[in-house]
């Protein structure tokens, strides 16, 4: 899923006054080595973005309308007020200039395991995502795992997931993602 957001450049200023005026300060980095761009987003657009985006996973097209950056990014950091629901700052990492990136891909479990239907066991989900390394243009949205054939005491390891070409797991291959326990 690719989300889009428009932004404008900002001069060094008082971030509190920006937030009072409905703007959220943000930064885009990683597109030119150590250089970064200071930007602002509309507060409503930032709130909508955060409802749909996941940190380090969702690709976001950032278009700086009055600047020289337009490209794909990952949301790397969200800073919030300690007890109010206010957004303080967002950080975006430009990924198009990167040859490989690491992202967390959600796991979706499909089917009712034999060990649950027949054996009366229960599903124990150990990981809800797996970290992979791939090119920015080859990021899978999710992995669907068929758990229907699993019996009590059986499970699926990270190494047993079918990865598309060019996608390699970073998470340890022996790590268990789901298992069927006896009740």
C-alpha positions as CSV (number, residue, x, y, z in Angstrom):
1,X,0.0,0.0,0.0
2,X,1.4,3.4,-1.0
3,X,0.1,6.4,0.9
4,X,0.6,10.0,-0.3
5,X,1.1,13.2,1.6
6,X,1.8,16.8,0.6
7,X,4.2,18.9,2.6
8,X,5.9,22.3,2.4
9,X,9.4,23.3,3.4
10,X,9.9,25.2,6.7
11,X,12.5,27.6,8.0
12,X,13.9,27.0,11.5
13,X,11.1,28.3,13.7
14,X,9.2,27.8,16.8
15,X,7.5,24.4,16.5
16,X,5.0,25.2,19.1
17,X,3.6,28.1,17.0
18,X,3.5,25.8,13.9
19,X,1.4,23.3,15.9
20,X,-0.9,26.1,17.1
21,X,-1.5,27.0,13.4
22,X,-2.5,23.5,12.4
23,X,0.9,22.4,11.1
24,X,3.1,19.5,12.2
25,X,6.8,19.8,11.9
26,X,8.6,16.9,10.1
27,X,11.9,15.9,8.6
28,X,12.9,13.9,5.5
29,X,16.3,12.4,5.6
30,X,18.4,9.7,3.7
31,X,17.9,11.2,0.2
32,X,21.3,13.0,0.1
33,X,23.5,11.3,2.6
34,X,23.5,13.2,5.9
35,X,21.4,16.1,4.6
36,X,17.8,16.4,5.6
37,X,14.8,18.6,4.7
38,X,12.7,20.4,7.3
39,X,9.0,20.3,6.3
40,X,5.5,20.8,7.6
41,X,2.4,18.8,7.1
42,X,-1.2,19.8,7.6
43,X,-2.3,18.5,11.0
44,X,-5.5,16.8,9.6
45,X,-3.5,15.2,6.8
46,X,-0.9,13.9,9.3
47,X,-3.6,12.5,11.6
48,X,-5.2,10.7,8.7
49,X,-1.8,9.4,7.6
50,X,-1.1,8.0,11.0
51,X,-4.4,6.1,11.1
52,X,-3.3,4.1,8.0
53,X,0.5,4.0,8.2
54,X,2.7,1.7,10.3
55,X,6.1,2.8,11.4
56,X,9.0,1.2,9.4
57,X,6.5,-0.7,7.1
58,X,4.2,1.6,5.1
59,X,5.6,3.3,2.0
60,X,4.5,7.0,1.8
61,X,5.0,9.2,-1.2
62,X,6.0,12.6,0.2
63,X,5.6,15.5,-2.2
64,X,7.3,18.7,-1.0
65,X,5.2,21.2,-3.0
66,X,7.6,24.2,-2.7
67,X,10.9,22.2,-2.5
68,X,13.0,19.8,-4.5
69,X,11.9,16.5,-3.0
70,X,9.2,14.1,-4.2
71,X,9.7,10.4,-3.5
72,X,9.0,7.3,-1.6
73,X,9.7,7.2,2.1
74,X,9.1,5.1,5.2
75,X,7.7,6.7,8.4
76,X,10.6,6.1,10.9
77,X,9.5,8.0,14.0
78,X,6.4,9.7,15.5
79,X,6.7,11.9,18.5
80,X,3.5,12.6,20.5
81,X,2.7,14.7,23.5
82,X,3.2,12.6,26.6
83,X,-0.5,12.5,27.6
84,X,-2.5,14.5,25.0
85,X,-3.3,13.0,21.6
86,X,-1.2,15.6,19.8
87,X,1.4,14.9,17.2
88,X,4.7,16.7,17.9
89,X,7.0,15.6,15.0
90,X,7.3,13.1,12.2
91,X,10.4,11.7,10.6
92,X,10.5,10.2,7.1
93,X,13.4,8.1,5.6
94,X,13.8,8.4,1.8
95,X,14.1,4.9,0.4
96,X,14.4,5.4,-3.4
97,X,18.1,6.1,-3.1
98,X,18.7,3.0,-1.1
99,X,19.5,-0.3,-2.8
100,X,18.2,-2.4,0.1
101,X,15.9,-1.6,3.0
102,X,14.7,-3.6,6.1
103,X,11.0,-3.6,6.8
104,X,8.6,-5.5,9.0
105,X,6.0,-7.4,7.0
106,X,2.8,-8.5,8.7
107,X,1.8,-12.2,8.8
108,X,-1.8,-13.3,8.2
109,X,-2.7,-16.8,9.3
110,X,-5.3,-18.6,7.2
111,X,-7.4,-21.7,8.0
112,X,-8.3,-23.6,11.1
113,X,-5.5,-26.1,12.1
114,X,-6.2,-29.8,12.3
115,X,-4.8,-29.8,15.8
116,X,-7.5,-27.3,16.9
117,X,-10.4,-29.0,15.0
118,X,-9.6,-32.6,15.9
119,X,-7.2,-32.5,18.7
120,X,-8.8,-29.6,20.7
121,X,-5.5,-27.6,20.8
122,X,-5.1,-23.9,20.5
123,X,-3.1,-21.6,18.2
124,X,-0.2,-19.8,19.8
125,X,0.9,-16.8,17.7
126,X,4.5,-16.0,18.5
127,X,5.2,-13.4,15.8
128,X,2.8,-11.1,14.0
129,X,5.4,-9.9,11.5
130,X,8.8,-10.9,10.0
131,X,11.6,-8.5,9.2
132,X,12.9,-8.7,5.7
133,X,15.5,-7.1,3.5
134,X,14.6,-6.1,-0.1
135,X,14.7,-3.4,-2.7
136,X,12.4,-0.4,-2.1
137,X,10.4,-1.4,-5.2
138,X,9.9,-5.0,-4.0
139,X,8.3,-4.6,-0.5
140,X,5.6,-7.2,0.1
141,X,2.4,-6.0,1.7
142,X,2.0,-9.1,3.8
143,X,2.7,-12.9,4.0
144,X,-0.3,-15.3,4.1
145,X,0.4,-18.5,6.0
146,X,-1.8,-21.5,5.7
147,X,-2.0,-23.1,9.2
148,X,-4.8,-25.6,8.4
149,X,-2.4,-28.6,8.1
150,X,-0.8,-28.0,11.5
151,X,-1.2,-30.6,14.2
152,X,-0.6,-30.3,18.0
153,X,3.1,-29.7,18.6
154,X,3.7,-28.5,15.0
155,X,4.5,-25.0,13.9
156,X,5.9,-22.7,11.2
157,X,9.4,-21.2,11.4
158,X,10.6,-18.1,9.7
159,X,12.7,-20.2,7.2
160,X,9.5,-22.0,6.1
161,X,7.8,-18.9,4.8
162,X,7.7,-18.6,0.9
163,X,9.5,-15.3,0.1
164,X,9.3,-13.7,-3.3
165,X,12.5,-13.3,-5.4
166,X,14.7,-10.6,-4.0
167,X,13.2,-10.7,-0.5
168,X,15.3,-12.2,2.2
169,X,14.4,-12.7,5.9
170,X,16.4,-10.8,8.5
171,X,14.7,-12.4,11.4
172,X,16.5,-15.6,12.5
173,X,15.3,-18.5,10.4
174,X,14.8,-20.9,13.3
175,X,12.4,-18.4,15.0
176,X,8.9,-19.9,15.4
177,X,6.0,-17.7,14.2
178,X,3.1,-19.9,15.1
179,X,2.6,-23.2,16.8
180,X,-0.3,-25.4,18.0
181,X,-0.5,-26.1,21.7
182,X,-2.3,-28.9,23.6
183,X,-4.9,-27.5,25.9
